[in-house]
Amino acid sequence: MKNQKAAIELQINWIFVMIIGGIILFFFIGVVAKQRGVSEQRLVNELIRDIDQYISGASVAPRGAASLPVPGYDIQFTCDHLQIKNQRSLLESRVVFAPDYVDKEDRQLIVWALPWEIPYDVTNFLYATGPGVRYVFVYEDDKYDDFYYNFVTDKINKIKVPIKDAGRVLDFVDEGSYRTRIVMLGQMEPVQVPAFAKNKDTSFVWIPFFDPREKLPAGEVYFLQYNPTTEEFEPAESKFVGVPSVIGAVFSSSLENYNCAMAKAFKNLHTVNTVFAKKVELLGASQVCPAFYGEYDRNLLAEISAYTEYPGNWQLDLEDLLSKVASLRQRNFLIESQSCPLIY
C-alpha cells in the first residue's frame, strides 16, 4: 500500500514538473518570438526608411539607376505609398512609377530618376522595379534604338526581341519572370506572345506615335491587360507628355496608377508655374528690360496655371497646353538673346 501511494505521488510530481516545465518553455518561446518580432519590425522600419530617403533624394536631384538591397521582403507600390509588411511610407507629391510589387526573391530594388521638364524643370520622375520583372521591347523602326540603348537603363531586366513572320509571334523564351511587360514602340501590326506568356502576369504598353528625338513628344499610350475570361489582352488609353512619361508608362503596373502619377506631376507643374508667374510679375514691376514681362508673358503663365488647376483632368486639351509651353520656350529664348533675366 505504501509503495502504491509512493508511486502515485511520484507520478503526480512528474505531472507537476511537466506542467511547470511546459509553462517555462512556452514563456521562453514567447519571449524569443516577441524579440524576433521586434527585431523584424525594426528591420522593416529601417528598410522602408532607407528606401524612402533614397526616393526623396532622387526626387530633388536626379541620379543614375541604383540597386538597393532588400533582404527578403515583398515591396508593394501604389500611386500614393510604398509598403513592406504592415509598414507604409506615403509618397505624397513624389511621382513614382512602379509595378504593383517587387518580389522578395529579387532581394534588390532598382531605383532610377529622370527630370520632367515642361518647359522648365517641374519634378523628377522616379522609377522602381526588381530584376524579376522582365521588360520585352519590340519595334520595327531603328529610330527607337537610341531610346532602348541610351534612355532605358541597363540595370533593369530588359531585352529587345524580333518578331517571327509566321503569326507575328514575339521571339523570346521563358525565364521564369513573375512579371513580363511588353513594350511596343511605333506603328505596327498586332503581335502575339508565346503561349507561356499569355496570362495575367503579362501586360503590354504600346506607344504608336512616339518620336524620342522630339523636344517634348506627346501622344496616346495604350495599356493592355490580360482578361482570363476572354483570354485576350484588352486595351485602355491614356496619354504621355515627354520621354520621362513614356518610361513611366513602361514601369507602371496599370493604367490607373499611371494616370494617378501623372496627375501628381501636373499638380507639381501648377505649383512651379505659380512661382514663375510671380517672378514675371516682379520683373515687370522692376522695369528691367521693359520690352518683356508684360501682359503677353503673364497671360502665357496664367493659361498654363488655369490648365493645371485641376490635375486630374490633365489629359483634356493637352495640345493647347503644349502650344502655350512652346510659346513660353520661344519667349525665353528671345529674352536670353537680349541678355535679359530669363523667365525660367
N, C-alpha and C positions, 0 to 999 in steps of 0.2 A: 504493500500500500504506500509505504514511504517512498519507494523507488518510482512508483507511478506518479505520485504527487510531484516528485523532483523532476521527472521527465516533462510533466505538464508545465511546470514553472520555467524550465529551460526553453520549451517551445514558445511560451509567452514572451520570455526575454528576447529570443531571436526575432519574433514578430515585432516587438517594440524597437529593437535595434534596426530592423529593416525599415520600419516606418520613419524613424528619426533619420536614418541614412538617406532614405528617399527624399525627405524634406530638405536635408542639407544639399543633396545632389541637385534637386530642382532649383534650390536657391542659387547655387553657383552657376548652373546653366542659365538661369535668368539674368544673373549679373553679367556673364560673358556675352549673352545675346544683346543685352542692353548696351554694353560697351561697344560691341560690334556695330549696333545700330547707330550709336552716337558717332563712332569713327566714320561710318559710311556717310552719315548726314554731313559731317564736317568736310569730307572729301567732295561730296556733291556740291556743297556750298562754295568751296574753293574753286572747283572746276567751272561752275556756272559764272562765278565772279570773274575768273580769268578770261573766259570767252567773251563775257560782256565788256570787259575792259578793252580787249583787243578790238571788238566791233566798234566801241566808242572811239578808240584811237583812229581806226581806219575811216570812220565817218567824218573825221575832221581833216585828216591828211591821207590821201590815197597811198596804198602800199602795194608792193608786189605780192603775188599769191604766197601764202604761207600754210604749212601743215601744223596744226595744233594737236598735241597728243590728247587722246580721250580714253582713259583707262576703263574700258568695258562698260560703257553706259550708252543707251539709246539717247539721241538728242532729237527732240521734236521741235518743229518750226511751224509757226503760223505767221500771218502778216504782223501780228501785234506782240508776239512774245516767243521766246525760246524756252524749252522746258527739259529738265533732266529729273527723272523720277517725279517727286512731288514738289520740286522747286522750280519756280518760274522767274524769268527776268523780262520785264516789259521792254519792248523795243522803242516805244514812244514815237518820236519823229524820225528815227533811223529807218532807212529804206533798205530792207534785206530781202533778197530773192533766194529761195532755197527749196529743196524737196521737203515733203511733209515730215520726213525723219531721216536721220543718219544712223545706220545700224551699229550696235555696239561692237560687232565683229570687225568693223573698219578700224577701230582703235585710233582714229585720227579724224580731224575736221579740217577740210581745206577751205580757207577763207581768202577772199580776194576783193579788191575795191577798184572802182573806176569813177572819175569825176563826171557829173552830168551838167552840161553847160547848155543854156537855152536863153539868151546867147552868153550870159555871164555865168560864172560858177554858182550853182544852186546848192548842190549837195553831192556827196559821194554815194554811189550805188554800191551796196555790199552783196557779195555772192557767197553762199556757203553750200558745201556738198561733201560727200565722202567718196573714197575710192571704189566703193561697191556700187555706186551709181554710174552707169555707162552712158556716154553721150556719143551717139552714132550720127555723124554728119554725112549728108548726101546732097550733092549738087552737080549740075552738068555744065556750068559756066565757070571757066577758070578765074574769073574776076573775084570769086569767093575764096581763092587760095590764100590771099593775104589776110582775110578775115580769120580763116581757120588756123593758119600757122602763126600769125602775129598778134591778133586781137584776143584769141581764146587761149588762156594759159595752158601750158603743157602739164601742169600739176594735176589736172583732172583726168579721169579715165575717159579719154576721147579717141575715136577712130574715124577715119574717112573711108567710106565704103563705096564700091562700084555697084551698078545695077545689072543684074543678069537680064539680057534682052528678052529671053523667053519668060513672059509673065511679069516682067519688070520687078523681080524679087530682089530685095536687098541682100547682098552677098556678105554675110558675117556669121560667125559661129557662136554657139552658146558658151559663155564663160562663167555662168552661174551668178550673174549680177542680180541683186534683189530689186533693182530699178533699171529700166532701159528707156532713155529719152532719145527719140529720133528727131533730128533737126534737118528740115528740108529748106534749102535756100534757093530762091529764084523760081521762075515759072517752069513747070514740068508736068508731065502726065502722071497719073496716080501710080504709086508703088505699092508693093506687097512686102510684108515682113515674113521672115522664115516662120515655119509652123511653131517652133518652140517659143517664139516671142509674141505670139498672138494671145495675149492675156492681159489681165488688169494691171500687171506690173510694167507694162509697156505703154508709152504715150508718145504722141507726135507734137511737134510745134513746126508750123510752116509759115515762112515769110516770103510770099511770092514776088513782091515788088520791093526789092531792097538792094540799094547800091551803096556798099560801105565806103566808096570813095567820096560820097557827098559830105558836105559840111554838117548838115543836120537832116539825115534821111528820116522819112516818116511814111507811114502807110498801115496796111492791115496785117495783123498777125492772127493765125488760126491755131487753136488748141484742139487736139483730137484725143479723146479719152475712149478707152475700150468699154463697150457695153456688152456684158456677158449674155444678156438676153438676145440681142440681135447678132452677137459675135462680130460686130463691126466697130470701127473707130469713128465716133461721131464728132463733128466739128462744132466749135463755138468761136466767135470772132471778137477780137479786140483791136487795139491799135498800138503802134510804137512811135516813139519820138527820140531819135538819136541812137547811135550804135550801142551805148550802155543799156538802153531799154530793150534792144534786141537780145542782148546777152541775158538780161533779166528774164525775158520770156523763156529762154533756154533753160535757166536754172529753176524757174518757178514750178511748184508741184501742180498747180491748177490755174485755170482762168481766174477764179475768184481771188486767189492770193496775189496773182499778178496785178489785177485791177486795183486791189486794195493798196499794194505797194506803190503803184503809180499815182494813186490819189494822194498818198503821203508826199510823194515827190512834188506834185503840183501845189500842195499846201505849203511846202517849203519854198517853192517858186514865188508864191504870193507874198510870203514874209520877206524874202530877199528883195523882191521888186519894190516893196514898200520902202525899204532902206534907200534904194537908188532914186526913187521918186522924191524922197526928202532931200537927197543930195542935190538933185537938179533944181529943186525949189531954192535951196540955199545959194547955189551957184548963180541962179538967175537974179536973186536979190542982191548979190555982191557986185553985179555989173561987170564981172570979169568976162572978157570975150562976149560982149553984148549981142553978137550975132547968133549966139546959141543959148540953150537952156530956157527958151521961151515956151510959147503955147504949143508949138509942134512937138517938142521933146516931152513936155508934160503930158500931152494927150496920148502919145505912144505908151508911156508908162502907165497912164490911167486905164487905157484899154487892156493892157496886159493884166493889170490888177483886177479889173472887172471880170475878165475871163476866168481868172484863177480864184475868184472869191468863193466859189463852190467847187472844191477839188473833186468831189465825187462825179461831177459832170465833165471831167477833163476830156472825154472823147468827143464832145459836141463842138462843132465849128473849129476843129483843130487847124484846118487850113487857114482860117482867118488869124488865129494866134500866130502861126508860123510866118504869115505875111508881116505882122507887126514886129516880130522878132527880127526878121530880115531887115526891115526898115531901121530898127534900132541899131543893128550891127553896122549898117551903112552909115548911119549918122555918127556913130562912134569913130569910124574910120575917117570921116570928114573932119571931125573935131580934132582928131590926132594929127591930121595933115596941117592943121592951122596952129599946132603947138598949144592947144588949149587944154584945160583939165578934162579928162575923159569922164564920160557918164559912168562907165564901169571898167 
